[in-house]
Amino acid sequence: MKIRFLLLSALLAGTSQGVPAQEKRVLTLETCKELALKNNADIQTGRMDVEAASQTRKEAFTKYFPKISAGAVTYKADENLVKGTIPPIPPLGLETPTEVGVLEEGNLVTVSALQPVFAGGQIVNSNKLARTALEASRLQLDMTADKVELETEAYYWKIVSLKEAEKTLDVLDTLLHNLHKDVSLAVKMGLTTQNDLLTVQLKQNELQSTRLQVENGRELSCMALCQYIGIPLDSAKFIDVPELHADIKAPGEYLVDHPTALASLSTYKLLEKNVKVHELKRKIALGQQLPTVGIGASYAYEDLMFDKSRNHWIMMATVSVPISDWWGGSHKFKRSRLEEKKALRQQQDGSEKLQLKMQQSWNLLTESYKQIALAESAVRESEENLRMQTSHYKSGITSLSELLDAQGLYQKSRNRYSDACIDYMRKVSQYLQDTGR
């Protein structure tokens, strides 16, 4: 929150009337990731899922304790609920029949506690299941964080790519500006036609059109990055990214043993948790077919008859045998065993696919590294070609169209090189995540 506050303060300062325009704040890739991991909607939702799983685990833990219940009843009837007639009893002075009644009013209060002693392992396994579900939700959050980091990198490197394209356009703009002066002078001296000057001007217009597209794309990409990392969209005009300084290391610097790296993957751990979940569900299904035993005590207070109150203490033991559920329960148990076997098969299949994904990620990484060398070579060749074509044009050996083609090739080679470097950095991040780092 502190980072976000400082960032927004820096971004929004100076927007009042009469205050100079706010300088752009340069966001590094690490800063973008930190903001995304704090503010991204998917991350926040994942944290809520973890908290919900934590509450479920705490709820399951309460099953170890006695079940306590209490109740109270008070009533007042319009007449005695139980009536009777006492026959004459002369020795007691009752010469005539006498009507009597009870339960016209009364109170009853009960409190009972029942402690489960044996429940077929249902309580123990339910707690293990809740704990496993909590661990699984944390793994899901880790996987979401990995996804968010990769998406953040995609937005970030898109801005870097467009910024590099702008730098290339600046170089071409200078070249065309100088060419325009040379051609204008040649037209005045009658060394070339007006068509050549119009061709240069058309190329300049195309360059400005391309620049406008790049600037609009960069602005939109900045807004998309702001939305993803959780800062206001209007902050996009105040943010910038550093120049491209790709730390190009050989792929061998990142290589690890793929079968060994498998155990560190959150996805693989989640497959293990899935097996554990179905194992516990099988044990719970078995426990539901076993007797349950409990002991308890109950206290009652009542003043129902003859205006006298009494206290009662009751000790009890309960045994419940699910006889009628054995038939259906046996099928449920068999189904749970099949689901456990299915989870084991999914784990095996998933581990193989994860290793294939690691290998694919490694292949893409090495291919991307080779593309950098090819793109770098193309830049050198295009620079030399442009130098030669410029010299030849001034000497009258080559035409204007050939020079403009050389400038176009130079532009493409520079863009290709920056994109190749960016693609390699993204492939490095992908490979590190695919190998659990």
Secondary structure, 3 states (H helix, E strand, C coil): CHHHHHHHHHHHCCCCCCCCCCCCEECCHHHHHHHHHHHCHHHHHHHHHHHHHHHHHHHHHHHHCCEEEEEEEEEECCCCCEEEEECCEHHHCECCCEEEEECCEEEEEEEEEEEEEECCCHHHHHHHHHHHHHHHHHHHHHHHHHHHHHHHHHHHHHHHHHHHHHHHHHHHHHHHHHHHHHHHHHHHCCCCCHHHHHHHHHHHHHHHHHHHHHHHHHHHHHHHHHHHHCCCHHHHHHEECCCCCCCCCCHHHCCCCHHHHHHHCHHHHHHHHHHHHHHHHHHHHHHCCCCEEEEEEEEEEECCCCCCCEEEEEEEEEEECCHHHHHHHHHHHHHHHHHHHHHHHHHHHHHHHHHHHHHHHHHHHHHHHHHHHHHHHHHHHHHHHHHHHHHHHHHCCCCHHHHHHHHHHHHHHHHHHHHHHHHHHHHHHHHHHHCCC
